[in-house]
Amino acid sequence: MFWLLTLPFRIVFGLFFGLLALPFALLALPFALLALPFLLLRFVIKAAVAVVVLPFVFLALAIAAVVTIFAVSVSVFLPLLPFALIALCIWAIVRRPAYAPF
């Protein structure tokens, strides 16, 4: 509510000080244009570093995904291991060899 009450004053003072600062902004424009090549150089260096580093990041992500899948599968199947061992013992006792003479 306070923001709405002070809105007309903020608009008037914003326009007044904006017009007051306009000549200084126009004087500072050439200096901003002098900084443009450095900004472009910064962008080029960042892009080059990204091109060099990104394959390593993707490799690390792939390794992390494989390790995660392995860990989740072990954590899911490890509690089932005793049942699998019991089933293997029962299968070894019950099965009949194919070479039995009877």
DSSP file (Angstrom, degrees, kcal/mol; ACC not computed):
  #  RESIDUE AA STRUCTURE BP1 BP2  ACC     N-H-->O    O-->H-N    N-H-->O    O-->H-N    TCO  KAPPA ALPHA  PHI   PSI    X-CA   Y-CA   Z-CA
    1    1 A M     >        0   0    0      0, 0.0     4,-2.1     0, 0.0     5,-0.2   0.000 360.0 360.0 360.0 -41.1    0.0    0.0    0.0
    2    2 A F  H  >  +     0   0    0      1,-0.2     4,-2.1     2,-0.2     5,-0.1   0.872 360.0  55.7 -61.6 -36.1    2.9    2.4    0.8
    3    3 A W  H  > S+     0   0    0      1,-0.2     4,-0.5     2,-0.2    -1,-0.2   0.908 108.7  46.6 -62.9 -41.4    4.3    1.7   -2.6
    4    4 A L  H >4 S+     0   0    0      1,-0.2     3,-0.5     2,-0.2    -1,-0.2   0.864 110.8  52.4 -69.3 -35.0    1.1    2.8   -4.2
    5    5 A L  H 3< S+     0   0    0     -4,-2.1     4,-0.3     1,-0.2    -2,-0.2   0.873 114.8  41.0 -68.2 -35.8    0.8    5.9   -2.1
    6    6 A T  H 3X S+     0   0    0     -4,-2.1     4,-2.4     1,-0.2    -1,-0.2   0.434  87.9  99.1 -92.2   1.6    4.4    7.0   -3.0
    7    7 A L  H <X S+     0   0    0     -4,-0.5     4,-2.4    -3,-0.5     5,-0.2   0.902  79.9  49.9 -59.4 -46.3    4.1    6.1   -6.7
    8    8 A P  H  > S+     0   0    0      0, 0.0     4,-2.3     0, 0.0    -1,-0.2   0.912 113.2  47.4 -61.2 -39.4    3.3    9.6   -8.0
    9    9 A F  H  > S+     0   0    0     -4,-0.3     4,-2.8     1,-0.2     5,-0.3   0.903 111.5  50.6 -66.2 -39.9    6.3   11.1   -6.1
   10   10 A R  H  X S+     0   0    0     -4,-2.4     4,-2.1     1,-0.2    -1,-0.2   0.884 110.7  49.2 -66.4 -37.1    8.6    8.3   -7.3
   11   11 A I  H  X S+     0   0    0     -4,-2.4     4,-2.4    -5,-0.2     5,-0.2   0.939 114.1  45.2 -65.4 -46.5    7.5    8.9  -10.9
   12   12 A V  H  X S+     0   0    0     -4,-2.3     4,-2.5     1,-0.2    -2,-0.2   0.945 117.4  42.9 -64.6 -48.7    8.1   12.7  -10.6
   13   13 A F  H  X S+     0   0    0     -4,-2.8     4,-2.6     1,-0.2     5,-0.3   0.861 113.0  54.1 -67.6 -34.0   11.4   12.4   -8.9
   14   14 A G  H  X S+     0   0    0     -4,-2.1     4,-1.9    -5,-0.3    -2,-0.2   0.930 112.1  43.4 -64.2 -45.0   12.5    9.6  -11.2
   15   15 A L  H  X S+     0   0    0     -4,-2.4     4,-2.5     2,-0.2     5,-0.2   0.906 114.7  50.6 -65.4 -41.3   11.8   11.7  -14.3
   16   16 A F  H  X S+     0   0    0     -4,-2.5     4,-2.0    -5,-0.2    -2,-0.2   0.955 116.0  39.1 -63.0 -51.0   13.4   14.8  -12.7
   17   17 A F  H  X S+     0   0    0     -4,-2.6     4,-1.8     2,-0.2    -1,-0.2   0.798 113.5  56.9 -73.1 -26.8   16.7   13.1  -11.7
   18   18 A G  H  X S+     0   0    0     -4,-1.9     4,-0.8    -5,-0.3    -1,-0.2   0.931 110.3  43.6 -65.8 -44.9   16.7   11.1  -14.9
   19   19 A L  H  < S+     0   0    0     -4,-2.5     3,-0.3     1,-0.2    -2,-0.2   0.853 112.8  53.6 -66.7 -33.8   16.6   14.3  -17.0
   20   20 A L  H  < S+     0   0    0     -4,-2.0     4,-0.3     1,-0.2    -1,-0.2   0.849 112.2  43.9 -67.4 -34.2   19.2   15.8  -14.7
   21   21 A A  H  X S+     0   0    0     -4,-1.8     4,-2.1     1,-0.2    -1,-0.2   0.535  89.4  91.2 -87.8  -7.8   21.5   12.8  -15.2
   22   22 A L  H  X S+     0   0    0     -4,-0.8     4,-2.3    -3,-0.3     5,-0.2   0.893  83.8  50.4 -59.9 -44.5   21.0   12.6  -19.0
   23   23 A P  H  > S+     0   0    0      0, 0.0     4,-2.0     0, 0.0    -1,-0.2   0.902 111.3  49.6 -62.0 -37.3   23.9   15.0  -20.0
   24   24 A F  H  > S+     0   0    0     -4,-0.3     4,-1.7     2,-0.2    -2,-0.2   0.880 110.0  50.9 -67.0 -36.7   26.3   13.0  -17.8
   25   25 A A  H  X S+     0   0    0     -4,-2.1     4,-0.7     2,-0.2    -1,-0.2   0.892 109.9  49.8 -66.8 -38.6   25.1    9.7  -19.3
   26   26 A L  H  < S+     0   0    0     -4,-2.3     3,-0.4     1,-0.2    -2,-0.2   0.861 110.8  50.0 -68.5 -33.9   25.7   11.2  -22.8
   27   27 A L  H  < S+     0   0    0     -4,-2.0     4,-0.4     1,-0.2    -1,-0.2   0.822 110.3  50.7 -70.7 -30.4   29.2   12.3  -21.8
   28   28 A A  H  X S+     0   0    0     -4,-1.7     4,-1.7     1,-0.2    -1,-0.2   0.571  87.2  87.5 -83.0  -9.7   29.9    8.8  -20.4
   29   29 A L  H  X S+     0   0    0     -4,-0.7     4,-2.0    -3,-0.4    -1,-0.2   0.891  84.5  52.0 -61.2 -43.0   28.8    7.0  -23.6
   30   30 A P  H  > S+     0   0    0      0, 0.0     4,-1.5     0, 0.0    -1,-0.2   0.888 108.8  51.9 -62.3 -35.2   32.2    7.2  -25.4
   31   31 A F  H  > S+     0   0    0     -4,-0.4     4,-1.0     1,-0.2    -2,-0.2   0.858 107.8  51.9 -67.5 -33.3   33.9    5.7  -22.3
   32   32 A A  H  X S+     0   0    0     -4,-1.7     4,-0.6     1,-0.2     3,-0.3   0.870 107.4  52.7 -68.0 -35.9   31.4    2.9  -22.4
   33   33 A L  H >< S+     0   0    0     -4,-2.0     3,-0.5     1,-0.2    -2,-0.2   0.807 103.5  57.7 -69.4 -27.9   32.2    2.3  -26.1
   34   34 A L  H 3< S+     0   0    0     -4,-1.5     4,-0.4     1,-0.2    -1,-0.2   0.807 104.2  52.7 -68.5 -28.2   35.9    2.1  -25.1
   35   35 A A  H 3X S+     0   0    0     -4,-1.0     4,-1.9    -3,-0.3    -1,-0.2   0.628  87.3  85.8 -81.0 -13.1   35.0   -0.8  -22.8
   36   36 A L  H <X S+     0   0    0     -4,-0.6     4,-2.3    -3,-0.5     5,-0.2   0.893  85.2  51.4 -60.0 -44.6   33.2   -2.7  -25.6
   37   37 A P  H  > S+     0   0    0      0, 0.0     4,-2.5     0, 0.0    -1,-0.2   0.887 109.8  51.3 -61.1 -35.3   36.3   -4.5  -27.0
   38   38 A F  H  > S+     0   0    0     -4,-0.4     4,-2.2    -3,-0.2    -2,-0.2   0.877 108.8  50.5 -68.8 -35.4   37.2   -5.7  -23.5
   39   39 A L  H  X S+     0   0    0     -4,-1.9     4,-2.0     2,-0.2    -1,-0.2   0.900 111.3  48.4 -66.1 -39.7   33.8   -7.1  -23.1
   40   40 A L  H  X S+     0   0    0     -4,-2.3     4,-2.3     2,-0.2    -2,-0.2   0.899 110.7  51.0 -65.7 -40.2   34.0   -8.9  -26.4
   41   41 A L  H  X S+     0   0    0     -4,-2.5     4,-2.5     2,-0.2    -2,-0.2   0.896 108.6  52.2 -63.3 -40.0   37.4  -10.2  -25.4
   42   42 A R  H  X S+     0   0    0     -4,-2.2     4,-2.4     1,-0.2    -1,-0.2   0.911 109.6  49.3 -60.8 -42.8   36.0  -11.5  -22.1
   43   43 A F  H  X S+     0   0    0     -4,-2.0     4,-2.3     2,-0.2    -2,-0.2   0.909 111.0  49.5 -63.8 -41.9   33.2  -13.3  -24.0
   44   44 A V  H  X S+     0   0    0     -4,-2.3     4,-2.4     2,-0.2    -2,-0.2   0.912 112.0  47.8 -65.1 -43.0   35.7  -14.9  -26.4
   45   45 A I  H  X S+     0   0    0     -4,-2.5     4,-2.4     2,-0.2     5,-0.2   0.919 112.3  49.1 -65.4 -42.7   37.9  -16.1  -23.6
   46   46 A K  H  X S+     0   0    0     -4,-2.4     4,-2.3    -5,-0.2    -2,-0.2   0.899 111.8  49.5 -62.9 -40.0   34.9  -17.5  -21.7
   47   47 A A  H  X S+     0   0    0     -4,-2.3     4,-2.3     2,-0.2    -2,-0.2   0.906 110.9  49.6 -66.0 -40.8   33.7  -19.3  -24.8
   48   48 A A  H  X S+     0   0    0     -4,-2.4     4,-1.8     2,-0.2    -2,-0.2   0.912 111.9  47.8 -64.9 -42.2   37.1  -20.8  -25.4
   49   49 A V  H  X S+     0   0    0     -4,-2.4     4,-2.8     1,-0.2     5,-0.3   0.901 111.4  51.3 -64.5 -40.1   37.4  -22.0  -21.8
   50   50 A A  H  X S+     0   0    0     -4,-2.3     4,-2.6     1,-0.2    -2,-0.2   0.898 108.1  51.6 -63.6 -40.1   33.9  -23.5  -22.1
   51   51 A V  H  < S+     0   0    0     -4,-2.3    -1,-0.2     1,-0.2    -2,-0.2   0.866 115.4  42.5 -65.4 -35.2   34.8  -25.3  -25.3
   52   52 A V  H  < S+     0   0    0     -4,-1.8     4,-0.4    -5,-0.2    -2,-0.2   0.895 121.7  38.2 -76.3 -40.6   37.9  -26.8  -23.6
   53   53 A V  H >X S+     0   0    0     -4,-2.8     4,-1.8     1,-0.2     3,-0.6   0.804  98.7  75.5 -85.0 -30.2   36.2  -27.7  -20.3
   54   54 A L  H 3X S+     0   0    0     -4,-2.6     4,-2.5    -5,-0.3     5,-0.2   0.846  90.6  54.9 -58.0 -40.4   32.8  -28.8  -21.4
   55   55 A P  H 3> S+     0   0    0      0, 0.0     4,-2.3     0, 0.0    -1,-0.2   0.903 109.0  49.4 -60.1 -37.4   33.9  -32.3  -22.7
   56   56 A F  H <> S+     0   0    0     -3,-0.6     4,-2.4    -4,-0.4    -2,-0.2   0.874 110.0  51.3 -67.1 -35.9   35.4  -33.0  -19.3
   57   57 A V  H  X S+     0   0    0     -4,-1.8     4,-2.3     2,-0.2    -1,-0.2   0.924 110.7  47.6 -65.4 -43.9   32.2  -32.0  -17.6
   58   58 A F  H  X S+     0   0    0     -4,-2.5     4,-2.2     2,-0.2    -2,-0.2   0.881 111.3  51.5 -65.6 -37.2   30.1  -34.2  -19.9
   59   59 A L  H  X S+     0   0    0     -4,-2.3     4,-2.5    -5,-0.2    -2,-0.2   0.916 110.1  49.0 -63.9 -42.7   32.5  -37.1  -19.2
   60   60 A A  H  X S+     0   0    0     -4,-2.4     4,-2.5     1,-0.2    -2,-0.2   0.891 110.6  51.1 -63.9 -38.9   32.2  -36.6  -15.5
   61   61 A L  H  X S+     0   0    0     -4,-2.3     4,-2.2     2,-0.2    -1,-0.2   0.899 110.3  49.0 -65.0 -39.4   28.4  -36.5  -15.8
   62   62 A A  H  X S+     0   0    0     -4,-2.2     4,-2.2     2,-0.2    -2,-0.2   0.926 112.4  47.4 -65.8 -44.0   28.5  -39.8  -17.8
   63   63 A I  H  X S+     0   0    0     -4,-2.5     4,-2.6     1,-0.2     5,-0.2   0.915 111.9  50.8 -62.7 -42.3   30.7  -41.5  -15.2
   64   64 A A  H  X S+     0   0    0     -4,-2.5     4,-2.4     1,-0.2    -1,-0.2   0.884 109.3  51.1 -63.1 -38.1   28.5  -40.2  -12.4
   65   65 A A  H  X S+     0   0    0     -4,-2.2     4,-2.5     2,-0.2    -1,-0.2   0.909 111.1  47.7 -66.0 -41.2   25.4  -41.5  -14.1
   66   66 A V  H  X S+     0   0    0     -4,-2.2     4,-2.4     2,-0.2    -2,-0.2   0.928 113.4  47.5 -65.3 -44.2   27.0  -45.0  -14.5
   67   67 A V  H  X S+     0   0    0     -4,-2.6     4,-2.6     1,-0.2    -2,-0.2   0.899 112.4  50.5 -63.4 -39.8   28.1  -45.0  -10.9
   68   68 A T  H  X S+     0   0    0     -4,-2.4     4,-2.6    -5,-0.2     5,-0.2   0.922 110.4  48.2 -64.6 -44.2   24.6  -43.9   -9.8
   69   69 A I  H  X S+     0   0    0     -4,-2.5     4,-2.3     1,-0.2    -2,-0.2   0.911 113.2  48.8 -63.1 -41.8   22.9  -46.6  -11.8
   70   70 A F  H  X S+     0   0    0     -4,-2.4     4,-2.4     2,-0.2    -2,-0.2   0.924 112.3  48.2 -62.8 -44.4   25.3  -49.3  -10.4
   71   71 A A  H  X S+     0   0    0     -4,-2.6     4,-2.4     1,-0.2    -2,-0.2   0.898 112.7  47.8 -65.2 -40.8   24.8  -48.1   -6.8
   72   72 A V  H  X S+     0   0    0     -4,-2.6     4,-1.6     2,-0.2    -1,-0.2   0.913 112.3  49.0 -67.5 -41.3   21.0  -48.0   -7.2
   73   73 A S  H  X S+     0   0    0     -4,-2.3     4,-2.6    -5,-0.2     5,-0.2   0.900 112.5  48.2 -66.5 -38.7   20.9  -51.5   -8.7
   74   74 A V  H  X S+     0   0    0     -4,-2.4     4,-2.3     1,-0.2    -2,-0.2   0.920 111.1  50.5 -65.2 -42.2   23.2  -52.9   -6.0
   75   75 A S  H  < S+     0   0    0     -4,-2.4    -1,-0.2    -5,-0.2    -2,-0.2   0.788 114.7  44.4 -68.2 -25.1   21.0  -51.3   -3.3
   76   76 A V  H  < S+     0   0    0     -4,-1.6     4,-0.3    -5,-0.1    -2,-0.2   0.893 120.7  37.1 -82.3 -42.0   17.9  -52.8   -4.8
   77   77 A F  H >< S+     0   0    0     -4,-2.6     3,-0.6     1,-0.2     4,-0.5   0.663  98.1  77.5 -89.0 -15.9   19.2  -56.3   -5.5
   78   78 A L  G >< S+     0   0    0     -4,-2.3     3,-1.2     1,-0.2    -1,-0.2   0.896  92.9  51.4 -63.6 -40.7   21.4  -56.8   -2.4
   79   79 A P  G 3  S+     0   0    0      0, 0.0     4,-0.3     0, 0.0    -1,-0.2   0.764 107.7  55.3 -66.2 -20.5   18.4  -57.5   -0.1
   80   80 A L  G <> S+     0   0    0     -3,-0.6     4,-2.0    -4,-0.3    -2,-0.2   0.538  82.8  90.9 -86.2  -6.3   17.2  -60.2   -2.6
   81   81 A L  H <> S+     0   0    0     -3,-1.2     4,-2.2    -4,-0.5    -1,-0.2   0.874  81.7  52.8 -61.5 -41.6   20.6  -62.0   -2.5
   82   82 A P  H  > S+     0   0    0      0, 0.0     4,-2.2     0, 0.0    -1,-0.2   0.906 110.2  49.2 -61.4 -38.4   19.7  -64.4    0.4
   83   83 A F  H  > S+     0   0    0     -4,-0.3     4,-2.5     1,-0.2    -2,-0.2   0.894 110.4  50.5 -66.2 -38.7   16.5  -65.5   -1.5
   84   84 A A  H  X S+     0   0    0     -4,-2.0     4,-2.1     2,-0.2    -1,-0.2   0.883 109.8  50.8 -65.9 -37.2   18.5  -66.1   -4.6
   85   85 A L  H  X S+     0   0    0     -4,-2.2     4,-2.2     2,-0.2    -2,-0.2   0.904 110.9  48.0 -66.5 -41.5   21.0  -68.2   -2.7
   86   86 A I  H  X S+     0   0    0     -4,-2.2     4,-2.4     1,-0.2    -2,-0.2   0.915 112.0  49.9 -64.1 -42.4   18.2  -70.3   -1.2
   87   87 A A  H  X S+     0   0    0     -4,-2.5     4,-2.3     1,-0.2    -2,-0.2   0.877 109.7  51.6 -64.0 -37.1   16.7  -70.7   -4.7
   88   88 A L  H  X S+     0   0    0     -4,-2.1     4,-2.3     2,-0.2    -1,-0.2   0.898 110.4  48.5 -66.0 -40.8   20.1  -71.8   -6.1
   89   89 A C  H  X S+     0   0    0     -4,-2.2     4,-1.8     2,-0.2    -2,-0.2   0.925 112.9  47.2 -65.1 -44.5   20.5  -74.4   -3.4
   90   90 A I  H  X S+     0   0    0     -4,-2.4     4,-2.5     1,-0.2     5,-0.2   0.906 112.7  49.8 -63.8 -40.9   17.0  -75.8   -3.9
   91   91 A W  H  X S+     0   0    0     -4,-2.3     4,-2.1     1,-0.2    -1,-0.2   0.889 109.7  51.4 -64.8 -39.2   17.6  -75.8   -7.7
   92   92 A A  H  < S+     0   0    0     -4,-2.3    -1,-0.2     1,-0.2    -2,-0.2   0.848 114.6  43.3 -67.8 -32.8   20.9  -77.7   -7.3
   93   93 A I  H  < S+     0   0    0     -4,-1.8    -2,-0.2    -5,-0.1    -1,-0.2   0.899 118.9  41.8 -77.3 -41.2   19.2  -80.3   -5.1
   94   94 A V  H  < S+     0   0    0     -4,-2.5    -2,-0.2    -5,-0.2    -3,-0.2   0.798  91.1  97.3 -81.3 -30.1   16.1  -80.8   -7.2
   95   95 A R     <  -     0   0    0     -4,-2.1    -4,-0.0    -5,-0.2     0, 0.0  -0.225  65.3-138.3 -66.6 149.8   17.6  -80.8  -10.7
   96   96 A R        -     0   0    0      4,-0.0    -1,-0.1     2,-0.0    -2,-0.1  -0.901  20.6-116.3-107.2 134.2   18.3  -84.1  -12.4
   97   97 A P    >   -     0   0    0      0, 0.0     3,-1.0     0, 0.0    -1,-0.0  -0.381  15.8-132.5 -67.6 148.2   21.5  -84.5  -14.4
   98   98 A A  T 3  S+     0   0    0      1,-0.2    -2,-0.0    -2,-0.0     0, 0.0   0.699 102.6  56.7 -74.0 -19.6   21.0  -85.1  -18.1
   99   99 A Y  T 3  S+     0   0    0      3,-0.0    -1,-0.2     2,-0.0    -3,-0.0   0.264  73.1 132.9 -96.9  11.8   23.5  -88.0  -18.1
  100  100 A A    <   -     0   0    0     -3,-1.0    -4,-0.0     1,-0.1     0, 0.0  -0.396  54.8-140.2 -67.4 137.6   21.7  -90.1  -15.4
  101  101 A P              0   0    0      0, 0.0    -1,-0.1     0, 0.0    -3,-0.0   0.671 360.0 360.0 -74.7 -14.6   21.4  -93.8  -16.5
  102  102 A F              0   0    0      0, 0.0    -2,-0.1     0, 0.0    -3,-0.0   0.460 360.0 360.0-104.4 360.0   17.8  -94.2  -15.0
